[in-house]
Every structure is written in C-alpha cells, then in structure tokens.
Amino acid sequence: MDEEAKLLFELEEARDASQEAFDNAPPNLSYDAFMQHMEETNKRVSEASRKYRMIKTPIFSELPDFGDVMSLDHFIANVKCGGFINYDGSGNYVKDGMESDITIHPTDVKHGTIRKDFDTIVWYNR
C-alpha cells in the first residue's frame, strides 16, 4: 500500500471512530460535556486530515466565478494577523489557474502543514 493510500485509510478510520463516538454519546450531555466527549476523536480526524492533505495527489478543475483567489503568502500573512480563522471558511490550493481538490484551513498555518508545491489558493467564505 502506498503512503497516500495508507494515510487515506487512516483518515477514514479516524472518521469512523468519530462517528462511533458521536453515535454513542450519552444522552442529555451539555454542549461542553459533548465537546469533551468528542475531543479525542475530533483531534484524531484533524491530524489525519492534515497528514493526508500534505501528500494527496491533486485533481484539478476550472476555477469557479466565486471565491477569492490570493497568493499563498498573502493567505498565511492574513492568518498570522488574525484575518482568517477556520470558522470563516476554507480554501483550495490552485496551480496554473486550476483549482485542486485539496483544501487548506487557517489552522494548517499553525500546524505548519502548508503545501510547498502550490503558491496560490482560492478562499471561500462561509
């Protein structure tokens, strides 16, 4: 099994574990208690997703008429100064004017999981 397939399998397992934790949450939990219940599996999904997105082979499509295209450096600078947070939306990497199916999130900057083979993104606000 190649590395990309291995990491995709790891991500799918993490998502399955998260769904199982969700399905088996005790009834009548407060929001805070529910978030605590889900914390470990949510962390596992996030970490697996970041690792997978770092090596995923992109599939490209035409850029849509919506979304904000910007340089990766501009995006990173805005994240570092608080201009983008995960709640605001997400983006996809862009290469040669074509959008990839690989997402980028503001927390990727925090975790240092930024693809170096791209220099542009398209950002989609919520």
C-alpha positions in Angstrom: 0.0 0.0 0.0 1.5 3.4 -1.0 1.8 6.2 1.5 -1.2 8.2 0.1 -3.5 5.2 0.3 -2.2 4.4 3.8 -3.0 7.9 5.0 -6.4 7.9 3.4 -7.2 4.7 5.2 -6.0 6.3 8.5 -8.3 9.3 7.8 -11.3 7.0 7.1 -10.6 5.0 10.3 -10.5 8.3 12.3 -13.7 9.5 10.8 -15.4 6.1 11.6 -14.2 6.4 15.2 -15.5 9.9 15.4 -18.9 8.8 14.0 -19.0 5.9 16.6 -18.2 8.4 19.4 -20.9 10.7 18.2 -23.4 7.8 17.9 -22.5 6.5 21.4 -22.5 9.9 23.2 -24.5 9.7 26.4 -27.9 11.4 26.2 -28.6 14.8 27.6 -24.9 16.0 27.6 -24.4 19.7 27.8 -22.6 21.3 24.9 -19.3 21.5 26.9 -19.6 17.8 28.0 -20.4 16.7 24.4 -17.3 18.6 23.1 -15.2 17.0 25.8 -16.6 13.6 24.8 -15.7 14.2 21.2 -12.3 15.9 21.8 -10.0 12.9 21.2 -11.7 11.6 18.0 -12.0 15.2 16.6 -8.3 15.7 17.2 -7.5 12.3 15.5 -9.6 13.3 12.5 -7.9 16.7 12.2 -4.4 15.3 12.5 -5.1 12.5 9.9 -6.7 15.0 7.6 -3.7 17.3 7.8 -1.2 14.5 7.1 -3.3 13.2 4.2 -3.7 16.6 2.6 0.1 17.1 2.6 0.7 14.2 0.2 -2.7 13.9 -1.6 -2.4 13.8 -5.4 -4.5 16.7 -6.6 -7.3 16.5 -9.1 -7.8 19.8 -10.9 -10.8 21.6 -12.2 -11.7 25.1 -13.6 -11.7 27.9 -11.1 -15.3 29.0 -10.4 -16.6 32.5 -10.8 -16.8 32.9 -7.0 -14.2 32.7 -4.2 -11.2 35.0 -3.6 -8.0 34.0 -5.4 -4.9 35.0 -3.5 -1.2 34.1 -3.1 -0.4 31.5 -0.5 1.9 34.1 1.1 -1.0 36.6 1.4 -3.2 33.9 3.0 -0.5 32.9 5.5 0.1 36.6 6.5 -3.6 37.2 7.0 -3.9 34.0 9.1 -1.0 35.1 11.3 -2.6 38.5 11.9 -6.0 37.0 12.7 -7.7 37.8 9.4 -8.8 34.3 8.7 -9.9 31.6 11.2 -11.4 28.2 10.5 -14.9 29.5 11.3 -14.6 32.0 8.4 -14.4 29.3 5.7 -11.8 27.3 3.8 -9.9 27.3 0.6 -8.4 25.1 -2.0 -4.9 25.1 -3.4 -4.6 26.5 -7.0 -1.9 25.7 -9.6 -1.6 27.2 -13.1 -5.0 28.8 -12.8 -6.7 25.5 -12.0 -8.3 24.7 -8.6 -7.2 21.5 -6.8 -9.4 19.3 -4.6 -7.0 19.8 -1.7 -8.4 22.0 1.0 -6.4 24.5 3.1 -7.6 25.7 6.5 -6.2 28.6 8.6 -5.1 26.1 11.3 -2.8 24.5 8.7 -0.6 27.6 9.2 -0.5 27.0 12.9 0.4 23.3 12.4 3.0 24.0 9.7 1.1 21.8 7.2 1.2 24.1 4.1 1.9 22.5 0.7 5.0 24.0 -0.8 4.1 22.8 -4.3 1.4 25.5 -4.6 1.7 29.2 -4.4 -2.0 30.3 -4.8 -5.3 29.4 -3.1 -9.0 30.2 -3.7 -10.8 31.1 -0.5 -14.4 30.5 0.2 -16.1 32.5 2.9 -18.9 30.9 4.8 
